[in-house]
Amino acid sequence: MFISKRAAALAPSETLKISALAKELQRAGKSIISLSQGEPDFKTPVHVCEAAKTAIDDGFHGYTLNTGTIELRQAIVDKLKRENDLSFRLNEIVVSNGAKQSVGFSILATIDEGDEVIIPAPFWVSYPEMIKLAEGTPIIVRTKFENDFKLTPDQLEECITTKTKMLILCSPSNPTGSCYTTEELKALAKVLEKYPNVIVLSDEIYEYIHFEGGHVSMLQVAPFLRERFILINGFSKGFAMTGWRLGYLASSGEIASAVAKIQSQETSGASSISQKAAEKAYTSGLEEVENMRKAFEERRDYMYKALNEIEGVRCFKPGGAFYAFPDISHYLGSTSPDGKEIKTSSDLCMYLIEHAGLALVPGDAFGEPDGVRLSYSSDLKTLEEGINRLKQGLSSLKK
């Protein structure tokens, strides 16, 4: 009786749920290999940490401007121009407590009751729930394994209606690791050009973890989207700064101002210390970021090969991020050794964590029932053990 309809209607994060279960079982003494986490296993670069320590010693302890310090926002403006050839002004940047908050506040600032938001599946688990929180309507478009789970222009065209307000894209993708090419982005933009009222929210948080050439933002290939484009990025993935809780958006002054207004009432500005650390990250070299990227690429290559060697499993080669999203539909409808039917990817993941000591995230959570997400943000020894447990668990199922 005390809970709002809004809160009651939201689903809990499945990724956090699986991670919590894995930790609970580990505390109980069970051997668990968790490939469910969405954070790098590296430490934040030393020079970034030193900048934070200096800020503390210098007494940089107070509130900052709601939208972020001028110095950090200028560093973001310079970075976007230098690395992405995108031009933004200081008043078009809003720094927040993580990229997730940037996404959520952007949606609250632009989506009204009944507005439709197109979300290609597999999707990051929070997108649909954030849309519901804003009283919008998620329009889930199931993409195909054969197309590396990427939205096609025909699919986009088919689902745009008079109520469509936004398209959400994530490249490199969580949960699939797919990356849209320049030509694919141009083809999608050609469709969007016909619909001037549709906003594009582009989640580019995995920008630095890219294996097949450089990262491309849709705004780079479709500058006509400038006034209706929301670029989301942050420091958690590329700089291994998950706990620092710092992200940002770059958009038109109109949208940025609306987001800033919501942020001023909900949280105010981000941590002053984290902002100084992020400023250093964007004004220094990317050598350590590149070292992490190379390590992720080595792990990607291992996972891709190992998964495709398992009978009944198929996986395309992820182009970025640190996730593999194999098709496991061969095992749906099978029976576990204790006689339980494996009907869904959620059933399969529960079976694996209970009987094989392996924590994965079910594709059901991402809108793709035939898949599971494996994170390769762990060292190779852990990944090898995880693959061994996956093989053993699957081999025990009866078709």
N, C-alpha and C positions, 0 to 999 in steps of 0.2 A: 504493500500500500504506500510505501515511501519512495518508490522508484519511479522515475518519469518514463513515459512511453518511449521517449527518445533513447534513453539508456537501455531499456529492456529490449529494444529492437536490434541493438548492435550485437554482432557476434564477436567473441574474444579472438585475439590474434592466434591463429593456429600454430604459427612458428614459435611464438613465445610459449604456447601451451606444451608443445613437444619438448622444447628446451627445458622447461620447468620439470616435466616428467622425467627427462633424462637425468637431471641433477638430483631429483628426489630418489631415483633408483640407485644412483651412485652413492648417495649418502647412506642408503640402506645396505651398502656393501656389494651391490651387483656390478659386475664389470660391464660398462656401457661405452661404446664408441659412438660419439655424437657427430653426425655430419649434417646437423640441422641448423647450426648457427650461421648468422648472417654478418659476421664481423671478421676482419683479418686477424691472424694469430701473431702478427708482428707488433713490435712496440712503436709508439709514436717516435718519429725522428728526433734525435738528441737536440738539434739546434732549435726545434720547435718547443721542446720542453724547457730549454734554457731561456727562451723568450718569455715563457710563462713565469719561470722563477724570478726573472728580472722584474717583471711587472709586479709580482708580489713584493719583492724587496723595495721597489720604488714607490710602493704605496698606491698602486693603481687599483684601488679596492671599491670605488664607488660605482653608482649607476652610470651607464653610458647613455647616449642618445637612444631612443626607442628603436630606431631603424639600424643601429650599429654605429661604431665610431667612424668618424670621417676617414681616418687612416685606413681602416679595414675596407670600407666601401670603395675607397680609391684604389686599393690593391686589387679588389674584385673587378672594378672597371678596367684597370690596366691589364689584368689577366685575360679577361674576355676579349679585349682588343688584340693582345699579343698572341694568344694561343688559338682563338676562335674567329678572329676578324669580325667581331661583333661590337657595335658601338652603343654604350649605355651611359647615362648620366648618374650622378650620385643619388639624385632623388628617385631613381628608378631601381635602386637596390634596397632590399630589406633583409637584414641579417636576423636570423631567428635561432631558437633553441633546437637546432637539428633540421635536416631537410624534410623530415616527416612533418614537422610543424609548418614549414613553408608550404608543403602540399596542402595540408589541412586548412590553413588560413586562406590560401589562394582559392580553395573551393568554397569556403564560407563567404568570401568576398565577391564571388561571381555567380554562384548557383542559387537559384530560388526554387521554391516549391514547384514541382512538376517539370523542371528543366531536365532534359535528357543528356546523359554523359556517356559517350562511347568508350568502352574499355575492352581492348583486345585481350582475350584469354589464351594462354595463362597470364595472370596478372598478379602484381604484388597484393598481398592479402588485404591491405588497408584501403585501397582505392574505393571499392564498392561501399564499404562501411562509412568512409568519409562523405561520400555522396549522399548516403541515406541520412547521415547526421545533418546535412544541409537541406534535407527534405527534397533532394533531387532524385532522379530515377536512373540507376545504372543500366546501361544497355550493353550486355555482355556479348561479344562477338567471338565465337570459338574459332581459332585459327588452326592450321594443319601442321602436323609433324613434318610432312613432306616439304613444307615451306619454311622450315625452321621456326615454326610458330610465329610468323610475322603477318601482320595485317596486309591484305592486298587492296589496291584501289577499288576493285569491284565490290569487295566486302564493305569498304567504307562508304561507297556511294549508296549501296543498298540500305544501309541502316540510318542514313541521315533523314530526319524529318523536320517539320516546322518547329518542333520542340527541342531540337538538338542545340545544346549550348556549348558543349566542350568535347574535345577528343583528348584522351590521355595516352601518351606514348612513353615508354621506358626503354632507352637504348644507351648502352648495353643493358640487357633485360635482367631483372629479377622477376621470375625464377629461372629463366631458360638459358641465359647467357647469349641470346641472339642479339645481333647488331644490324641495324638498318644501314644499307649502303646509300651512297649519294643518289644513285638512280632510283632506288626504292623510295627515298624521301621525296624526290622530285615528283614521282608519280602520285604519291599521296597528296602532295601539295597542290598538284594540278586539279584534283578533286575539290580540295578545300577552297581553292580560288573562286569557285562558283558559289560558295556559301559564306559570305562576308561576316555573318553573325556567329560563326563557330570559333570558339577560342581553342588554342592548342596549348596544353600543359605538357611540357617536355621534361621528364625526369631523367637527368643526366648525371646522377650521383656516382655512377661507375665509370665516368669518363676516362680516368687514367688507367683503368684495367681493361685494356683493349689489345687484342692479339693479331688482328688482321688489318694492318694499316692504322691510320689515325682516326680519332673520333670525329664524327660529323654531326652537327646539330641541324635540325630542319630549318632553323632560321637562317643558316648560312646559305642554303640553296633556295630559300623562298623568302626573301626580304620583305615581300608584300604582307607577310604575316606580322610584321613588327608591332603593330598596335594591339594585336590580339594573341600575343605569344607570351607564355609564362615559362621561363627557363628556371628549373630547379637544380641546385647543386649544393655541394657542401664538402666537408673535410673528413668525414668518418671513414670512407672506404679507401680513397687514394692515399691518404696520409695516416691511416690507421689511428684515427682520432674518434672512435665511436663514443667513448665516455665523456668526451669534451663537450658534446651536444652543441654542435654549431653547423648551421646550414644557411642557405640564402636563396632568394629569388631575384631574378632580373626580369623586368616587364615594363610596360608603358607606365608613365607617371600616374595615369588614372587608376590602373589596377594596383600598382605599388602603394599608392596613397590609401586605397581602401583596405589593403592588407595591413598596412601600418596602423590604421585606426583600430582594427580588430585586435592586433597584437598589443596595442597600448592599453586595452581594457582587459585582456586575458593574461598576459605574462609580463609585459614590458620587455625591455631589451635583454639580450643574451648576456652570459657571464663576461665580465670585463677581462678576466684572466684568459679565458678561452679565445676572446677576440684578439688579444695581443699575440697569442700563439698562432692563430690562423693568419694574422697579418704577416708573421715571419714565414709561414709556409708558402704564401703566395709571392713573397718578395725574395725568396732564396731559390737555389737550384733544385732540380727534380731528380737528382742522382739516386737518392734513397727510394723515391717513388718508383723509379725505373727498376731498381733492384727488386722491389716487391713485385712489380709487374712480371718480371722475368721468372720469379719463383712461382707465381700463379700460372704462368704459361706452361712451365714444366709439369706442374700438377695437373693442369688441364689435359695435356697430352697423355699423361698416365691414365687419368680417369676415362678419357674417351676410348682409349685402346682397351682398358680392362673391362669396362661396361659392355662393349660390343663383343667381348669374348665369352660373356655369360649367355648360356642358352636361353632363348626366349626374350632377351633384352636387346633393344636397339636404341642408339643414341646418336644424334648428330653432333658435330664438333662445335662447341660454344665459341663464339667470336670474342667474348668479353665477360666481365664480371667474374665471380668465382663459384658458379653453379653449373651443374649438369642436370638435365631434365629428361631422363630416359623414358621410353615407352615400356610399360610393364603389363600391358593389357593381356599378354599371353598367360599371366598367372591369375587373372581375375576369373573367378568361378572355380578355382581350385580349392582343395581341402587341406587344412593343417593336420599335423600328426595326431592332435587331440580331437579331431573330428569337426572342427569349426570351419564353416565355409568362408572363403575370402571373396566377398562380393565387391568390395570397393578398394580404392587405394588407401583409404583410411584403415580398413580392416588389415590390409597388408602391412602397413606401417606399425600398427599395434602388435601384430604377430611378430614382426621383426624385432621390435624393442623388447618384447616379453620373452621371446624364445631364442633370439640370436644376439641379443645385447647390442642392437644397432638402431640408432635413432635417425630417422629420415623424416621429411615433411611430405604428407600425402598431396597428390595433385588435386584432390578435391578442394583443398583450401585455396588453390590458385585458379579454380574454374576449369581444370583439365583432368577429368577422372581417370584417364589412362596413363598418367605419369606420376613420378615422385621427384622431389628435389633433393639432390645431394650437394652439399657445400664442399668445395675443396680448399677451404681456408684453414686447413690443418697441414701439418708436415706429412711428407710422403710415407713415413712409417705408419702413421695413424691411418692414412688413406688406404694403404695396403691391407691393414688389419680390417678396416671397414669393408673393403671389397671381399675379403675372405669370408667375413660373417654374412655378407649379402649372398654370396654363392652358396654357403652352407644352409642358410635360411630358405632360399628359393628351392634348393635341391630336395628339401624335406617335404615340399608341397606335392600333393597328388592331384593330377589333372583328371 
